[in-house]
Amino acid sequence: MSASAPPIGVIGAGAWGTALAQMLASDGSAVRLWAYEPEVVAAINAERRNPLYLPSARLAPAIHATGDLADLAPCPIVLVVTPAQVMGRVLAGLAAAPRDLVLCSKGIEAESGRLMNEVARAACPASAIAVLSGPTFAHEVAAGLPTAVTLACSGGRAQWERLAPAIARATFRPYYSDDVIGAEIGGAVKNVLAIACGVVEGLGLGQNARAALIARGYAEMLRFGAALGAETETLAGLCGLGDLVLTCSSPASRNFALGKALGEGQSAAALMADRRTVAEGAHTAPVLARLAAARGIAMPITEAVGAILAGAQPREIVAELLARPLRAELESDAGDLGA
């Protein structure tokens, strides 16, 4: 991209939004980054840093932070990186002009049970929707380390041809998909499973248990995805299995860190109240369990995470999972460590 091209917009200056802005500006492209907090706007513009959410990164001069969504009006492409639960409210304040909205938030709206693409379509019906998802830690993307993601385009190849050159960089490689639902489900479900893996770590249950949980959790992801029309190939790719492996294996994942603290005996209510950054899986688990139950989809790991977040004792919940009836691994309702 050239510095004279229209600016790219980014809504949300948390760690991930700031990292995406830094990546986009790495070749000199102009980026307009909307932040909710006035102090974040001031720090980015004056000091080239985001001390609240990504203090390690020295930000490119091509990034201009703003607290006014109207400043994104000239942007034909806008990356949406708000917390999932406020996306609808934020997008309602965006000018109604047609544009490409690239959704980078991973979750399900708790109140309505809608996926993020449904929330965005309702708020911005004139815009074309895409979903960017994959195995990405913000600090690595901001540092320019190699990253590959899924870019799922509801508008098919024509939208991909607009977006891919604008988003791709030397160390940031998008891969095409037209499966928006699959890309969203992969990102939402893996957050819940990352909490479960953190619980296993916090309880000291070992690497065998974590590997089993990842495999059985992936089976839950596939079942839920199939019920909503996602493609198995999508969930086997970067935005499904790839993201699952990353976030279930590292304390750098906010969801994994939350689960680890729960497994160590800390209170869910206290942990959530004390967090500036959002562990999306904590909001997603209850609604995901509710949606699965309504469709008759067995997701016992998801249910277990919901129970722990509601105050159940982690060790007791794990014991219940392990006590489930023995059955075939590929049986449709086998979704737990005891399968």
Secondary structure, DSSP 8 states (H G I E B T S, - for coil): --TTS--EEEE--SHHHHHHHHHHGGGT--EEEE-SSHHHHHHHHHHS-BTTTBTT----TTEEEES-GGGGTT-SEEEE-S-GGGHHHHHTTS-----EEEE----B-TTT--BHHHHHHHH-TTSEEEEEESS--HHHHHTT--EEEEEEETTHHHHHHHHHHHH-BTTEEEEEE--HHHHHHHHHHHHHHHHHHHHHHHHT--HHHHHHHHHHHHHHHHHHHHHHT--HHHHTSIIIIIHHHHHTS-TTSHHHHHHHHHHTT--HHHHHHT-SS--HHHHHHHHHHHHHHHHT---HHHHHHHHHHTT--HHHHHHHHHTS----TTSTT--STT-
